[in-house]
Amino acid sequence: MNFIDKIYEKPVIGTFSKITDPAVAEIAGYAGLDFIIIDLEHGPGTVQQSQNLIRAAEKAGSFPVIRVDDNDEKKILRALDIGAKGVQVPGISNREQAEKLVEYSYYNPIGARGVCRYVRAAEYTNLKKEEYFSKSNEEIITIAHIEGEEGINNLDDILMVEHLDILFIGPYDLSQSMGIPGEVDSPKLLRKMEEVVEKSIEKNKIVGTFVETPESAKRWIKAGVHYIAYSVDVGLLYDKFSYVKKSCLN
């Protein structure tokens, strides 16, 4: 069963990663997280560091995704060539942008991804050409961030794009777009998110979102969200350190 089929079957839980030490990705996988999103939008990592994070995630049984910082052909290409199995792209606001994401991510006949088999994703030519290109098209997943009111207004058109696997609702950026930055529990914001979830499920699209508490995760899973990104490695580490200090002294 490939990863996208697994997500359709039941919810998956992962996290964003900003720490560039591969041990963190490895630990996350051994802890049972289904996927890890290597964050090249807000994180300090390089492509080379990301390649080692991907290796660590795969070793520990976690699905490696890279969030690039832009819907850029070369950035998506490099993320996939180093072995990311999924690419997550911020700021998708209309159908044309969503179509570009798909075009940049897949080989012909689906897309027009730059062709090179002398890369890690092709096991440095260990995979036969025919096997590599077809296998890549079968395994890659594309994830579009819907994080502004423009994207929600164009949601019906975005949902028409074939081979766009997951619509990811970014609550923080969406809150800013709505003029209530950081108010991710606002009823106004939650209604907008529910609208995206309902319409996406009607079109048989997987929905993802970012959460910071188990209660929030359970709420969105109950609503039909199957791709749950729980917090960020730096925040999880901070919370644990803070808990240790407080629990030892209180």
PyMOL commands that set and color helices and strands:
alter all, ss='L'
color gray80, all
select helices_A, chain A and resi 3-9+22-30+47-59+73-81+95-105+120-125+129-139+149-153+155-158+171-177+187-202+214-223+233-249
alter helices_A, ss='H'
color red, helices_A
select strands_A, chain A and resi 12-17+35-39+63-67+86-89+141-146+166-169+206-211+227-232
alter strands_A, ss='S'
color yellow, strands_A
deselect
rebuild
show_as cartoon
